[in-house]
Amino acid sequence: MAETLKWGILGCGRVARQAVGPGIQRSANGNIVAAGSRSREKARAFAADFGASRAHGSYADLIADPEVEAVYVALPNSMHCAWTIRAAEAGKHVLCEKPLAANAGEATQMAAACRRHGVTLMEAFAHTFHPHNRMARRLIEEGRIGRLQRIAAVHSGGRPPDDDVRLSAELAGGALMDKGCYCINTARYLFAAEPLSVYATAEFGETSRVDERLVATLEFPGGGIAQFETSLTLADNQQYSQGCEIFGERGRLFLPYAYSQVATYRFGREVETALHIFQDDIESPREEKLIFDGVHQWHLQVEYFAARVLAGLPLELPAEDGVANMRVIDAIYDRAGMRMRGA
Ligand SMILES: NC(=O)c1ccc[n+]([C@@H]2O[C@H](COP(=O)([O-])OP(=O)(O)OC[C@H]3O[C@@H](n4cnc5c(N)ncnc54)[C@H](OP(=O)(O)O)[C@@H]3O)[C@@H](O)[C@H]2O)c1
């Protein structure tokens, strides 16, 4: 069994440079061997910064590179499907950025193509690797807060520049695609089920035509409810609002930094986080705070992916989980009145 996975980076933008590239560099079982960009200069700069020996001036050349074993797709959402399928056809494993595609139909095609070509496909939801999220699910499974009743979450940021991919309808941007998708993923993970129905309302930008603010309610089997707000409308780029409160019939959990370790993403700093446990007994209310040392969640993510691929083992959350998440995104957009995403 090979000891390291040879990665190729498809698209040398923000997340590749700030989060996943550094994650692969830290990993014990992976190396970046090549970078691919629309611009050879940009690919060269990325390759130089991350110790890769080759730089390709097109995505097709990166995929055709025989040394590349796994492709990290860090492209705008509307391009995930086509390039994942092309990578699968070339026999490469794929770690694809979230959300998996522009819609569930595309995500289904991606999962099928990867299955057909015998390669692994995983949606890059790095927060699922943070130990505090694992602990929240464990506490729920152990009955620490009783039967799960409701999740209330927020994941929002400031308005990006007008030409940012997140404000492009053609590139399948929008607040739900950028940030709200994390709230859906966590709710499905904690309820360990798919929602039966959704309700949603959104504000669409007049020029962007994407959802810049969206509120949704998901109803799970047994009456469980998840509600969240997601937006790109906070005051400025310094503002980032996130949190997930989980209500059970005997107590509640609170994860203030449930989705993104923003200080790590932006500045490379690992910061400790907490999981708060409240037992709301009226006579003797208790609060416990579990402290988690800072981790680099993108490092944990790529190391896990490489370990599974190298060992030929299945993923805990396979590509079909990403397809299921996309189905919920589709249902929310339908409900909120947006029917077209992507080219
Ligand atoms: N997991 C996370 O923590 C996280 C965080 C942020 C974003 N994301 C996801 O990562 C993906 C990329 O987001 P990002 O924030 O990194 O975006 P970004 O900085 O705009 O980078 C996207 C890259 O895609 C390539 N690209 C190809 N066609 C493009 C077009 N028409 N317009 C703009 N870029 C184009 C460019 O790479 P080249 O110029 O090199 O070809 C560009 O640098 C999205 O799916 C997003 O949802 C994930």
The ligand as an ORCA input file, in Angstrom:
! r2SCAN-3c Opt
* xyz 0 1
  N     -14.504     24.290      2.549
  C     -14.384     25.568      2.807
  O     -14.011     25.964      3.905
  C     -14.691     26.549      1.710
  C     -14.418     27.907      1.892
  C     -14.647     28.764      0.819
  C     -15.129     28.276     -0.376
  N     -15.414     26.960     -0.513
  C     -15.898     26.397     -1.806
  O     -14.766     26.350     -2.677
  C     -15.137     26.628     -4.024
  C     -14.297     27.812     -4.531
  O     -14.538     28.922     -3.687
  P     -13.408     30.045     -3.441
  O     -13.921     30.893     -2.317
  O     -12.071     29.452     -3.340
  O     -13.573     30.867     -4.801
  P     -12.465     31.678     -5.624
  O     -11.417     32.236     -4.732
  O     -13.205     32.616     -6.493
  O     -11.736     30.546     -6.472
  C     -12.380     29.789     -7.442
  C     -11.354     29.426     -8.483
  O     -12.072     28.793     -9.549
  C     -11.442     29.093    -10.783
  N     -12.427     29.609    -11.753
  C     -12.762     28.996    -12.915
  N     -13.689     29.700    -13.588
  C     -13.938     30.788    -12.847
  C     -14.812     31.898    -13.036
  N     -15.607     32.020    -14.100
  N     -14.812     32.846    -12.079
  C     -14.036     32.738    -10.990
  N     -13.203     31.700    -10.746
  C     -13.159     30.734    -11.685
  C     -10.343     30.094    -10.488
  O      -9.129     29.368    -10.443
  P      -7.964     29.604    -11.516
  O      -7.945     31.074    -11.781
  O      -6.764     29.108    -10.826
  O      -8.340     28.808    -12.737
  C     -10.653     30.606     -9.106
  O      -9.520     30.983     -8.402
  C     -16.643     26.860     -3.977
  O     -17.299     25.673     -4.303
  C     -16.925     27.219     -2.523
  O     -18.249     26.859     -2.119
  C     -15.172     26.095      0.511
*
